[in-house]
Amino acid sequence: MPASQPALPWRPPVSAGISMRDLLASCAAAETISRPPRAPEPERLEPAERHRDAA
């Protein structure tokens, strides 16, 4: 009768070798691509000369 082996904790199977960095980068790229383009910024109603004093 073979000797009993100690029970090891169950681990999920290893994936196809994709690093966490690559996985996160692909998720970020997919999110960026799936967003609609930003709306153009509204044009200023006041001329920039009026704000020059504050700078």
VMD Tcl script that builds the backbone (N, CA, C; Angstrom):
set m [mol new atoms 165]
animate dup $m
set s [atomselect $m all]
$s set {name element resname resid chain x y z} {
  {N N MET 1 A 0.845 -1.173 0.000}
  {CA C MET 1 A 0.000 0.000 0.000}
  {C C MET 1 A 0.889 1.236 0.000}
  {N N PRO 2 A 0.633 2.182 -0.936}
  {CA C PRO 2 A 1.488 3.371 -0.977}
  {C C PRO 2 A 1.260 4.286 0.221}
  {N N ALA 3 A 2.297 5.020 0.562}
  {CA C ALA 3 A 2.182 5.965 1.678}
  {C C ALA 3 A 1.266 7.105 1.288}
  {N N SER 4 A 0.484 7.572 2.226}
  {CA C SER 4 A -0.446 8.673 1.921}
  {C C SER 4 A 0.329 9.983 1.823}
  {N N GLN 5 A -0.076 10.784 0.872}
  {CA C GLN 5 A 0.566 12.082 0.680}
  {C C GLN 5 A -0.232 13.144 1.424}
  {N N PRO 6 A 0.460 14.178 1.920}
  {CA C PRO 6 A -0.280 15.235 2.616}
  {C C PRO 6 A -1.194 15.958 1.627}
  {N N ALA 7 A -2.355 16.334 2.108}
  {CA C ALA 7 A -3.324 17.024 1.253}
  {C C ALA 7 A -2.856 18.460 1.012}
  {N N LEU 8 A -2.754 18.826 -0.256}
  {CA C LEU 8 A -2.364 20.186 -0.618}
  {C C LEU 8 A -3.610 21.019 -0.838}
  {N N PRO 9 A -3.555 22.298 -0.520}
  {CA C PRO 9 A -4.733 23.144 -0.773}
  {C C PRO 9 A -4.999 23.236 -2.269}
  {N N TRP 10 A -6.263 23.326 -2.630}
  {CA C TRP 10 A -6.646 23.393 -4.040}
  {C C TRP 10 A -6.238 24.732 -4.619}
  {N N ARG 11 A -5.656 24.715 -5.800}
  {CA C ARG 11 A -5.280 25.937 -6.508}
  {C C ARG 11 A -5.956 25.923 -7.862}
  {N N PRO 12 A -6.415 27.084 -8.331}
  {CA C PRO 12 A -7.013 27.117 -9.668}
  {C C PRO 12 A -5.962 26.812 -10.719}
  {N N PRO 13 A -6.364 26.240 -11.837}
  {CA C PRO 13 A -5.389 25.922 -12.875}
  {C C PRO 13 A -4.721 27.187 -13.415}
  {N N VAL 14 A -3.499 27.038 -13.830}
  {CA C VAL 14 A -2.714 28.153 -14.354}
  {C C VAL 14 A -3.238 28.517 -15.740}
  {N N SER 15 A -3.327 29.799 -16.006}
  {CA C SER 15 A -3.808 30.245 -17.311}
  {C C SER 15 A -2.738 30.018 -18.381}
  {N N ALA 16 A -2.980 30.533 -19.554}
  {CA C ALA 16 A -2.100 30.285 -20.698}
  {C C ALA 16 A -0.805 31.085 -20.647}
  {N N GLY 17 A -0.461 31.631 -19.533}
  {CA C GLY 17 A 0.814 32.317 -19.403}
  {C C GLY 17 A 0.734 33.811 -19.650}
  {N N ILE 18 A -0.404 34.429 -19.425}
  {CA C ILE 18 A -0.548 35.877 -19.588}
  {C C ILE 18 A -0.191 36.524 -18.256}
  {N N SER 19 A 0.724 37.471 -18.304}
  {CA C SER 19 A 1.116 38.138 -17.061}
  {C C SER 19 A 0.019 39.105 -16.620}
  {N N MET 20 A 0.009 39.390 -15.347}
  {CA C MET 20 A -0.988 40.312 -14.796}
  {C C MET 20 A -0.836 41.683 -15.428}
  {N N ARG 21 A 0.395 42.105 -15.690}
  {CA C ARG 21 A 0.630 43.407 -16.317}
  {C C ARG 21 A -0.009 43.474 -17.701}
  {N N ASP 22 A 0.173 42.414 -18.493}
  {CA C ASP 22 A -0.428 42.379 -19.824}
  {C C ASP 22 A -1.946 42.334 -19.749}
  {N N LEU 23 A -2.471 41.586 -18.786}
  {CA C LEU 23 A -3.919 41.506 -18.625}
  {C C LEU 23 A -4.511 42.866 -18.274}
  {N N LEU 24 A -3.889 43.571 -17.335}
  {CA C LEU 24 A -4.383 44.893 -16.939}
  {C C LEU 24 A -4.250 45.896 -18.083}
  {N N ALA 25 A -3.166 45.807 -18.840}
  {CA C ALA 25 A -2.971 46.713 -19.968}
  {C C ALA 25 A -4.030 46.469 -21.036}
  {N N SER 26 A -4.372 45.209 -21.276}
  {CA C SER 26 A -5.390 44.931 -22.286}
  {C C SER 26 A -6.761 45.402 -21.826}
  {N N CYS 27 A -7.041 45.300 -20.541}
  {CA C CYS 27 A -8.321 45.795 -20.009}
  {C C CYS 27 A -8.395 47.317 -20.136}
  {N N ALA 28 A -7.314 48.005 -19.838}
  {CA C ALA 28 A -7.289 49.463 -19.951}
  {C C ALA 28 A -7.450 49.890 -21.405}
  {N N ALA 29 A -6.817 49.176 -22.316}
  {CA C ALA 29 A -6.941 49.505 -23.734}
  {C C ALA 29 A -8.360 49.263 -24.224}
  {N N ALA 30 A -8.969 48.177 -23.791}
  {CA C ALA 30 A -10.342 47.878 -24.203}
  {C C ALA 30 A -11.310 48.930 -23.675}
  {N N GLU 31 A -11.087 49.386 -22.450}
  {CA C GLU 31 A -11.964 50.416 -21.883}
  {C C GLU 31 A -11.807 51.729 -22.648}
  {N N THR 32 A -10.584 52.087 -22.996}
  {CA C THR 32 A -10.335 53.318 -23.731}
  {C C THR 32 A -10.992 53.287 -25.102}
  {N N ILE 33 A -10.882 52.169 -25.778}
  {CA C ILE 33 A -11.444 52.045 -27.121}
  {C C ILE 33 A -12.967 52.050 -27.084}
  {N N SER 34 A -13.558 51.472 -26.042}
  {CA C SER 34 A -15.012 51.329 -26.004}
  {C C SER 34 A -15.733 52.613 -25.599}
  {N N ARG 35 A -15.009 53.590 -25.089}
  {CA C ARG 35 A -15.661 54.855 -24.707}
  {C C ARG 35 A -15.909 55.714 -25.939}
  {N N PRO 36 A -17.032 56.425 -25.961}
  {CA C PRO 36 A -17.257 57.344 -27.080}
  {C C PRO 36 A -16.289 58.523 -26.986}
  {N N PRO 37 A -16.025 59.184 -28.111}
  {CA C PRO 37 A -15.106 60.322 -28.068}
  {C C PRO 37 A -15.671 61.449 -27.192}
  {N N ARG 38 A -14.760 62.194 -26.602}
  {CA C ARG 38 A -15.197 63.310 -25.753}
  {C C ARG 38 A -15.836 64.392 -26.592}
  {N N ALA 39 A -16.813 65.061 -26.010}
  {CA C ALA 39 A -17.463 66.173 -26.686}
  {C C ALA 39 A -16.478 67.339 -26.759}
  {N N PRO 40 A -16.542 68.131 -27.820}
  {CA C PRO 40 A -15.643 69.286 -27.892}
  {C C PRO 40 A -15.939 70.269 -26.765}
  {N N GLU 41 A -14.900 70.931 -26.328}
  {CA C GLU 41 A -15.077 71.903 -25.256}
  {C C GLU 41 A -15.847 73.102 -25.782}
  {N N PRO 42 A -16.740 73.646 -24.960}
  {CA C PRO 42 A -17.501 74.812 -25.418}
  {C C PRO 42 A -16.582 76.016 -25.616}
  {N N GLU 43 A -16.914 76.832 -26.571}
  {CA C GLU 43 A -16.104 78.023 -26.817}
  {C C GLU 43 A -16.326 79.020 -25.691}
  {N N ARG 44 A -15.283 79.777 -25.416}
  {CA C ARG 44 A -15.388 80.770 -24.349}
  {C C ARG 44 A -16.261 81.920 -24.806}
  {N N LEU 45 A -17.096 82.353 -23.887}
  {CA C LEU 45 A -17.969 83.475 -24.195}
  {C C LEU 45 A -17.259 84.802 -23.964}
  {N N GLU 46 A -16.312 84.819 -23.013}
  {CA C GLU 46 A -15.580 86.048 -22.711}
  {C C GLU 46 A -14.209 85.998 -23.388}
  {N N PRO 47 A -13.735 87.113 -23.879}
  {CA C PRO 47 A -12.396 87.103 -24.478}
  {C C PRO 47 A -11.324 86.822 -23.414}
  {N N ALA 48 A -10.246 86.252 -23.826}
  {CA C ALA 48 A -9.175 85.890 -22.905}
  {C C ALA 48 A -8.500 87.109 -22.282}
  {N N GLU 49 A -8.612 88.262 -22.909}
  {CA C GLU 49 A -7.973 89.475 -22.384}
  {C C GLU 49 A -8.524 89.850 -21.010}
  {N N ARG 50 A -9.766 89.550 -20.748}
  {CA C ARG 50 A -10.352 89.910 -19.453}
  {C C ARG 50 A -9.760 89.067 -18.329}
  {N N HIS 51 A -9.235 87.906 -18.635}
  {CA C HIS 51 A -8.681 87.025 -17.608}
  {C C HIS 51 A -7.192 87.221 -17.428}
  {N N ARG 52 A -6.603 88.051 -18.236}
  {CA C ARG 52 A -5.149 88.218 -18.187}
  {C C ARG 52 A -4.686 88.852 -16.874}
  {N N ASP 53 A -5.477 89.715 -16.270}
  {CA C ASP 53 A -5.094 90.361 -15.025}
  {C C ASP 53 A -4.948 89.365 -13.877}
  {N N ALA 54 A -5.776 88.332 -13.881}
  {CA C ALA 54 A -5.717 87.350 -12.799}
  {C C ALA 54 A -4.424 86.545 -12.839}
  {N N ALA 55 A -3.867 86.372 -13.997}
  {CA C ALA 55 A -2.642 85.591 -14.104}
  {C C ALA 55 A -1.491 86.419 -13.596}
}
mol reanalyze $m
mol bondsrecalc $m
mol representation Tube
mol addrep $m
